[in-house]
Amino acid sequence: MDKEPDEVADMFDGVAKRYDFMNNLLSGGNAPLWRFATVKAVDPQPGERVLDIAAGTGTSSASFARSGATVVGVDISEGMLEEARRKHQNVEFVLGDAEKLPFHTDEFDAVTISFGLRNVNDPRKALDEMYRVLKPGGRLVICEFSRPPLAITRAGYFAYLKYVMPTLASAASSNPEAYSYLEETIKNWPEQGTLSQWIRAAGFTRVAYRNLTAGVVALHRGRKPQDATVLASVAKRKDAMTRPVPIQSGTVIPATDLPKP
Ligand SMILES: C[S@@+](CC[C@H](N)C(=O)[O-])C[C@H]1O[C@@H](n2cnc3c(N)ncnc32)[C@H](O)[C@@H]1O
C-alpha cells in the first residue's frame, strides 16, 4: 500500500517465475482451498464476463474460466502476465492498473480480486473502479489476507509471518525481500469490518464477509445495485464527494458540511 505502482510491478516481475510454488509453500497448502471458496462465491456462469483484477500468473483467472465464463485477467506486472499467458491460453490477459481499469463502464457480470487489493496504492480508488466496470446487479468478490479475530490465533499467525515465513522465503525464493513486503502489507491491512465499510462506501449493497482458515483470509462480497434510483443516488453522492466546494470570500463553512475525504 505504501509503494508506487511502478515499484510494485518491478517487485512482482522479480518473483513471477516461482510465484505459484512459493504461494503453495507459504500458505501451508491452503491456497487451493481459498481459491475453491472464491470460485464458489463468484459462481461464474457460461457466457458471463468475469474480470479478475491483479490476476498475477493467472492461477485465479484459470479457476474461474473452467465454468465456461469468459475471463479477462488484468495486472500491473508484465512479468506476472508473461507467466499467465504462457500457462493459460483460454484467458485474455491485459496490462493495467486496478486504480484506472482499462475497461468500459458496466462491462462485467462479476469482478473479483484475490490477494491483490492489499498491494494497490489506493484500495478505495480501486473499489470505485470495480463498481464502475460492473454491470448493474453485478457481483464483487474479494479474497484477501485478513486479521484472525481470536487473539491466540492472531499471535500464532503474526509469529509465523515474522519468523517462519522469512526463513522459508530466504531458502526458496529468488527475492526474499518481496516476502518482508508481504508481512508488512498483511500487518498494515485493515480488519474485516473496515474493508466492509470501504466496500459499502464504494456503492455496493448486500456487503458481507466470511472468514477462511480462522480469519487468516477473508472472503468479502457485494453487489452493484440493480435499481436505477439507487444507482443514481450512489452516482450523485460520489459526484458530490469529488466536486470542489465553491467558497465565496467571507463564507465560513462548518466542517460537518464539507464532503468526506
Ligand atoms: C499476490 S499477487 C496475486 C495474484 C493472483 N490474484 C493470485 O491469487 O495468485 C498480487 C498481484 O497484484 C498485482 N498488482 C499490484 N498492484 C496492482 C495494481 N495497482 N493494479 C493491478 N495489479 C496489481 C501484482 O502485480 C501481483 O501480480
The ligand as a MOL file (V3000), in Angstrom:
LIG
                    3D

  0  0  0     0  0            999 V3000
M  V30 BEGIN CTAB
M  V30 COUNTS 27 29 0 0 0
M  V30 BEGIN ATOM
M  V30 1 C -0.0900 -11.6570 -4.5600 0
M  V30 2 S -0.3360 -11.4920 -6.2740 0 CHG=1
M  V30 3 C -1.9080 -12.2570 -6.5280 0
M  V30 4 C -2.0500 -12.9130 -7.8720 0
M  V30 5 C -3.2910 -13.7650 -8.1030 0
M  V30 6 N -4.5080 -12.9940 -7.9970 0
M  V30 7 C -3.3410 -14.9520 -7.2000 0
M  V30 8 O -4.3220 -15.1090 -6.4770 0
M  V30 9 O -2.4030 -15.7400 -7.2260 0 CHG=-1
M  V30 10 C -0.6950 -9.7680 -6.3570 0
M  V30 11 C -0.7650 -9.2440 -7.7630 0
M  V30 12 O -1.2610 -7.9070 -7.7080 0
M  V30 13 C -0.6890 -7.1990 -8.7830 0
M  V30 14 N -0.8980 -5.7560 -8.5650 0
M  V30 15 C -0.3720 -4.9820 -7.5900 0
M  V30 16 N -0.7920 -3.7160 -7.7050 0
M  V30 17 C -1.6310 -3.6880 -8.7780 0
M  V30 18 C -2.3960 -2.6730 -9.4040 0
M  V30 19 N -2.3910 -1.4160 -8.9430 0
M  V30 20 N -3.1520 -2.9980 -10.4680 0
M  V30 21 C -3.1640 -4.2680 -10.9420 0
M  V30 22 N -2.4650 -5.2840 -10.3990 0
M  V30 23 C -1.7200 -5.0030 -9.3210 0
M  V30 24 C 0.7570 -7.6630 -8.7670 0
M  V30 25 O 1.4440 -7.3810 -9.9540 0
M  V30 26 C 0.5740 -9.1600 -8.4870 0
M  V30 27 O 0.5340 -9.8940 -9.6710 0
M  V30 END ATOM
M  V30 BEGIN BOND
M  V30 1 1 1 2
M  V30 2 1 2 3
M  V30 3 1 2 10
M  V30 4 1 3 4
M  V30 5 1 4 5
M  V30 6 1 5 6
M  V30 7 1 5 7
M  V30 8 2 7 8
M  V30 9 1 7 9
M  V30 10 1 10 11
M  V30 11 1 11 12
M  V30 12 1 11 26
M  V30 13 1 12 13
M  V30 14 1 13 14
M  V30 15 1 13 24
M  V30 16 1 14 15
M  V30 17 1 14 23
M  V30 18 2 15 16
M  V30 19 1 16 17
M  V30 20 1 17 18
M  V30 21 2 17 23
M  V30 22 1 18 19
M  V30 23 2 18 20
M  V30 24 1 20 21
M  V30 25 2 21 22
M  V30 26 1 22 23
M  V30 27 1 24 25
M  V30 28 1 24 26
M  V30 29 1 26 27
M  V30 END BOND
M  V30 END CTAB
M  END
